[in-house]
Amino acid sequence: MTFGIFETLAFACLVLLLGFFIVKRVRFFRNYNIPEPVVGGFFIAVVLYILNSTMGLSFKFEGSLQTAMMLIFFTSIGLSAEFEKLKKGGKPLLIFVLLTGTFMLVQNIFGISIASLLGINPSYGLIAGSITLTGGHGTGAAWAQNLTDIFHINGAMELAMACATYGLVMGGLIGGPVAKVLLKKKNIKPANEVQEKELPVEMFESPASNRRINVRNMIETLTMFAICLSMGNLLYEYCKDSWLELPNFVWCLFIGVVIRNTINRTSKYVVNDHAVDVLGNTGLYLFLTIALMSLQLWELEGLAAQVLIILVLQTVLMVLFAMFITFRVMGSDYDAIVLSAGHCGFGLGATPTAVANMQSITDKYGPSHKAFLIVPMVGAFFVDILNNLFIKLFVTYLS
């Protein structure tokens, strides 16, 4: 069955509402802070897998809608990134960049080492490393043909897509439990169980703006989004196949940063952060829902046992790294807990998964402006640049 753009949107909205319904009524998902899009999307993916296995039915959703929602989400990050706020990131932002870079190196060394121990081509460990786990489907697809040409391995594209699918699911599943363990260790209670004066007053995920959303400021906000999306796409096309080539969403985010800070410095107009936040989070939730409900889980059946072992061990590595290194290096406080959950999100999955992980925690335990300042910028920009540099180094070394 093939779904058009409107049918895909309607189905995604229903699946997302199903996720809210399940999380509200199942204590396990609430206790371990599993994001609603992950719950609803993965549940439907399992249902579709059963239908495919028993009745031979297959389902294809409109991919352009998923891409559009992703671009809207990253544009909202750019439009929320004021230079004055970024200065506050300062040293912690740099530390987190170095931390994620270190993990990518460890991820690849670990994957290659396990592959060698299992007696398979070390390049399989690279595929089940930062190429697909930190890089996701896009980076996996981009490098699959290169790996086939260089290492003469069969089915690199299918394997890359399956590994990235595994990472997307696990990235959304482990962040909440990791945070739960750390929250218990620090004895941090849900926000509704502590006094208001104990809560941070500044928050990114739910801006403190008292401005109402009305037709006028929503149109103004949509105009900024449309300009970012169109200019970002133009720059992406112009820089394609050059040394400036970057993913489409990075350009949209960059244009958003430029527009926001130009407005701040040259006019008296005040951007409605609440409208930006609502549009951005809508894009985030729909992107994750469509991505997960579109998963063809039967592709995972093709994973060789050795590669599956590498992926499971990589998951354990991510959990341990987040709990014992990310948490401690970033300050061993509540912000560090939220950052650790976010690191799980893009260390195995994608930046939207990281943000959803963090939101599931901050919705319950209170805001973390520091985490929402650092993770989206690092996950959307620095990670892709560092990852591609490291991949080139490892491919050169193995070849």
N, C-alpha and C positions, 0 to 999 in steps of 0.2 A: 504494500500500500504506500502511495506517495502523497505526502501532505504539502499543500501549497503554503505560502507565507501566512495567510490569514488562519488557515487550519492549524498550522504549527504554533502560531501565537495563542490561539484559543486553547489548544491542548496543553501548551506550556503553562498558561495561567491556571488551568484546572489542576495540573500536576503540582504546581507551587502551592496552591491552596490546600491540596492534599497533604503536602509536607507540613504546613502549619498545623493542620488538623491532627496529624500523627504525633508530632512533637508535643503538642499541647496535652495529649492524652497518654503518652507513653513516657513514664518517669525516666527510663534509661536514657533516652535521647536528651531529655532536659538536664539530667544530672551530669552527663558527659558532654554537654554543649555541642551536640552535633547540629550543624546548620540545616535549616528547613529545606533549602534547595537540594542539598545532598540527600536528605532522607527521602523526599518525594521523588526526585529524579532517579535515584538508584533503585527505589522500590519499583517504579515503572519499568526501568531497564531490565530488572529481573523478570517482571511479568511478560515483557516482550520476548525475553530470552526463552521463557517456557513456551510461549506461543510458537516461536520459531522452531523449537526442538520437537514439539508434539504435533504441530499442524503445518509446519513448513512456511509459516507466514513471516514476511519481512516488512519492516517499516522504514521509510525514508522521510526525514524531515527537511524542511527548507534551511539549508546551511547559511544563507545570506543573513537571515534574521539573527542567528547566533553571533555572527561576526559583527553585525550592527550593534547588538547589545553590548558586546565586549568593548567596542570603540566608544560607545556612550559612557561606559563605566570609566575608562581611562581618561576620557576628556574631562569628566567630572573631577578627577584627581588633579589634572592640570589647572582647571579653573578654581580649585580650592587652595592651590599652592602659592601663597603669598611669600615673597622673599623675606619679609619680616618674621614670618613663622619658620621658614627654612633655616634662618640663622639660629633659631632655638634648637634645631636638630644638632648643629655643631659637631662636637666630638662624638656623641653617641651615634650620629648618622655615619660618620667615618668608621667608627668601630664596627658597626653592623655590616657595612660594605666589606670590610676586611674579614669579618666573621663568615659571611656568606661565601666569599671567595675561597676562604680556607676550606669550608665544607665541600665546595665543588671539587677541589683538588682531592680531598679525602674520599669523596664519593667515587671519583674515577679510579683512583689508586686501589680502593677497596674492590670495586667491580672487576677490574682487570686481574687483581690478585686471586679473587675467588674463581674467576673463569679459568685461570691457569691451573689452580688446584683441582678443578673439576675436569681438566683435560680437554677443554674446548678452546676455540680460537679466542685470544684475549680481546679481540674487537667486540665480541658479544658482551663482554663486561663493560665496554665503553658505551654500547647501545643501552644497556641496562644501568647506565650511570647518568651523568649530567646531561647527556644528549636528550634523553627522553624524560627523565625524572625532573630535573630542574628546568630543562628546555621545553618540555611539553610536546604536543603534537606538531607544532610548527617547526621547531628546531629538529625534531626527529625526521620529519618529512624532508627537510632541507638537506640533511646530511646522509640520508639513506642511500641515495644513488652514489654519492662519493665513496661511502664505505663499501658498497658493492664493487665499484671499479677498483678500489685500492686493495681490498682484502679478499675479493672474489668469494663473498658469502652469498648464499641464496636466501631469498625472502626477506631482505633487510627492511624493506618498506613495511611489510606486514608485521614483522617483529617489532619495529619501532612504534607503529601505531598501537600494537597490543601492550607494549611496555608503558607507553604514555597513558593509555587507558587505565591500566593498573595504578599508575602513579596518581592520576586525577582522583580516582576513588579513594585510595588510601590517604592521600593528602588531606581530604576532607573528613576522614574518619579518625585519624590519630591526634589531630590538633586539640580537640576538646578533651579527650582523656588525659593527654599530657598536661594540659592546663589544670584539670581537676586534681591531679596528683600534687602539682606544685602549689595550688591554692590551699589544699589540705595541709601541706607541709608548712606554709606560711600562716595558716589559720585565718584566712581571709573569708569573711562572710558575704553573702549576697547583699547588694546595695540596700534592699528594703529591710535588712536586719541590722543596719548600722545607722548611726546618727548622721543627719545631713551634713553637719560640719566636717565629718570625716571624709567626705567625697571631694575629689578634685573639682574645681569650678570650671576648668576649661576643657572643652571636648570637641573633637573633630567630627566624630561619627554622627552626632546629633547637634548641629550648631546651635548656639545659644541665642541666635537672632530671634527677635520678637516680631519681625516683619511677617505679615500674612502673605500667603501665596494667593494671588488673584490672577485674573486673565492677563493684565498688563505685564506684571513682572514675570509671569510664566512665559509669555511671548518673548520678552527681552532675554530671558535665560535660554530659551530654545534657539533664539537667533545666535547667541554666542556658541552654543553647541553646534549649530549648523555650519558656522564659519570655521570652527575648529576641525570638524569632520571633513569638510570640502578641501580646506587648505592642507590638512594632514594627508589626505589622499593624493593631492597634486604633488606634494613634496616626496611622498613615497614613490610615485610613478617616475618623477624626475630623477631621483637618486638611485633608482633600481640599477643593479649591475655596476655600481660604482663603489668607491671606498666609503662613501657616506650612506650606503644602503643600511636601513634600519627597519624593523617591523613597523607596519602601518600604525599600530596603536601608540608607538613611541612618538611618532610625529604628531598625532592628535593631542597627546599629553603635552608635548613641547609647545604647540601653538596655544593650548589652553593656558599654560604658564605665562607665555608672552602677553596674551590678551588680558589676563587678570591683572598682571603687574603694570601693564601700560595704563589700564583704566585707573588703577590705584594712584599712579603717579601724575597723570595728566588731566584728570577730571574729578568732579565732585560726586559722580555717580557711584552708588554703593551697590555692589553685586549682592543679590539675595542668596546668601549661602544656604538657606533652607531649601530654596527651589533647586539649587545645584545638587544638594545632598539627596533630595527626593528623586530627581531624575537619574542621578548616578547609581543610587542603590536599587532603583527599579531595573536599570540595565544590568547591574551585577546579579541580582536574583534571577532574572530571566535568562541571562547568559549561562549561569551554572545549571539551571533547570534544564534548558535545552541541550547543553553539552552532556549532561548525565543521562537524560532520557533517550538521547541519540546513540548512546554507547551500544555497540554491537558486541555484547559480552561473549558471543560464540567465538569471537576472534581470539579470546584468551585461551580457548581450548587448544589452539595451535602452538602455544608457548612450549618450548622444549623444557623438560623437567629441570635441566641444569640452569636455564635462564630464569625459571620460576624460583629456584633456590636463591639465585643472586638477588632477585627482586625482594623476596621475603627478608633476606639478610640486610638489604639496603634500607628496608622499612625499620628494622630493629636499630640500625645505625643512626637513622634520622631521629628516632625517639630518644636514644641515648645522648646524641649530640645536643638536641634541644634541651633536654632536662639537665645535663651536667656541664655543658659548655655555654650554649647560648644564654641560658638562664643566669649563670654565674657571671659571665663576662659582661652582660648587659645590666648588672646591678643587683640581682637577686631580690628584686622587689615586685610589686604588682605589675608595673610596666614591663618588666622583664618576662613575666609570665605570659602576658598578652603577646609580646614579641616572639616568644618561644613557640606559641601556637601558630602565629603567622609564619614563622620560619618553616614549620612542618607543612604548611599549605603550599608554599612555592618551592620548598626543597624536594617535594615529591610530585606536586601537581602544577599549580599556576597561581599567579598573583590574585585573581578573583577568589580562588579557594582560600588563600591566606587571609584576605579581608573578611570573607564569610566566617572563617574560624574565629577571628578576633571579635567580630560583631556578636557572635553567639555568646562570648564571654562577657563583653562589656555591657550587653543588654541586661545581663543578670547581676554582674558584680560591680558595675560602675565604669565610667569612661577611662580611656587611656589615650590622652591626646598625643603623647610621645610616640606610642606604637603606631597610631594612625597617621602620624606625620612621616615616620621613617619607612615602614614596610611597603606602602604602595610605591613610593619613589624608588626604593632600592629594587623591589621586585619587578617594576615595570621598565626600568632603565639600566641600572648598573649591572644587574644579574645577566641580562642578555649580552651585554658587551663583554663582560668577564668570561661568561660561559663559552662564547664562540672563540675567544682567544685561547682558553684552556683546551677546548676540543681540538683546535688546530695543533697545539703543542703535543697532545697525546697521540693524535693520528700520525703526526710526523715521527714521533718516537717509536710507535708500533710498526710503522712501515719501514 
